[in-house]
Amino acid sequence: MFRPLPLFVGLRYTRAKRRNGFISFISLTSMAGIVLGVMALIVVLSVMNGFQNEVRERILGMTAHMEVQESKEGLADWEAVAERGRAMDGVEGAAPYVRGEAMFTHRSYVQGGMVNGILPEEESAISLAGESMESGRLEDLAAGEYGIVLGSGLARQLGVTVGDPVVLVTPKANMGPTGFVPRLKRFKVVGVFEVGMHEYDSALAYIHLEDARKLYRMGDRVTGVRLIMDELFNAPERAAELESELGQGYWVTDWTQRHANFFRALKIEKAAMFIILSLIVAVAAFNIVSTLVMMVTDKQGDIAILRTLGASPRTIMAIFVIQGTVIGAVGTLLGTGAGILVATNIDTIVPALEEFFGMEFLPASVYYISELPSELRWSEVGTIAGVSFGLSALATLYPAWRAARTRPAEALRHE
């Protein structure tokens, strides 16, 4: 009458009231553990995805997706290289640059950093520096006027604002009567930018390309050409293509090579977090083992009666596999739904919690990213749900196998 029998009995055991209330409590605990574990995994990985994207955007907002260089002396035919780069599919902009180290001094303050010589009218297509100005404008840099735009951290360390003078000391030395004399040049601060990355805000400055050429004795050369793409993940492929087109003597690097260690560390950290949080699901799955073992002990008489009525060991085993799988499936579904709900609404949940507790989780004065970004990836949601359900199903095998080995005569003797 009831087909299939294992499904009917397994579902009945799952929803029926049990004589031993402790078993019901363990079942609910196991389900709650799976819900919390799955939800935590989805939320944490989504937040880590958001942080990774936020950091990547800030880094790539100040550096190009690809850079073309020729030799230590610099790139001579940069106009032709830039035009060839702009002609490539997916390239949105190209601009030359001169990069060098320098010592910044103002009164008694001294700070080392990097100088980027740029063309202000083309820099807006390459970086976010123009959009991140606290004071002044990037366009205020003019050839021959020796203006400089400093990062906010660098400006604070030097104690300067717009209009103040800054002296740059470069490694390019002059030969004087007493030996080598460092090259010094006085610049005027025309702007201050802040992008929210300590690496750039505290050690980067912009000057005009022509001023940088004179300062570092580049002549008509530049350090290289930077290129920006519409899809950053195509940069490695386009870099190899451009390098083959330019021929020997040129080398093209992309953002995955320049920041490989940083993004590799983020990837390893994310993988470690997945493994650690998966232990929560594993513990909940092992609770299913204890639940089913106690259930098998409690239902010895029922199992014996089913065996005497013709149920095979495989049927008995299927009954308890179904029971444990239902617990795992319900917990996985509830946890997945809760995780998706929290991950997609974390921008409203966190401010509500901050207001409720009267505290700020990520103060803007301490952290460069003061909000919890989140990016839900459905592939990861599927992986988490699959791992959770798989562990739950695996946990049912031993108790079900033990139930299938029950001997009806011995079980009924104690009834």
Summary of the structure (lengths in Angstrom):
residues: 415
radius of gyration: 32.7
end to end distance: 27.1
largest distance: 111.9
contacts: 1379
relative contact order: 0.18
helix: 56%
strand: 20%
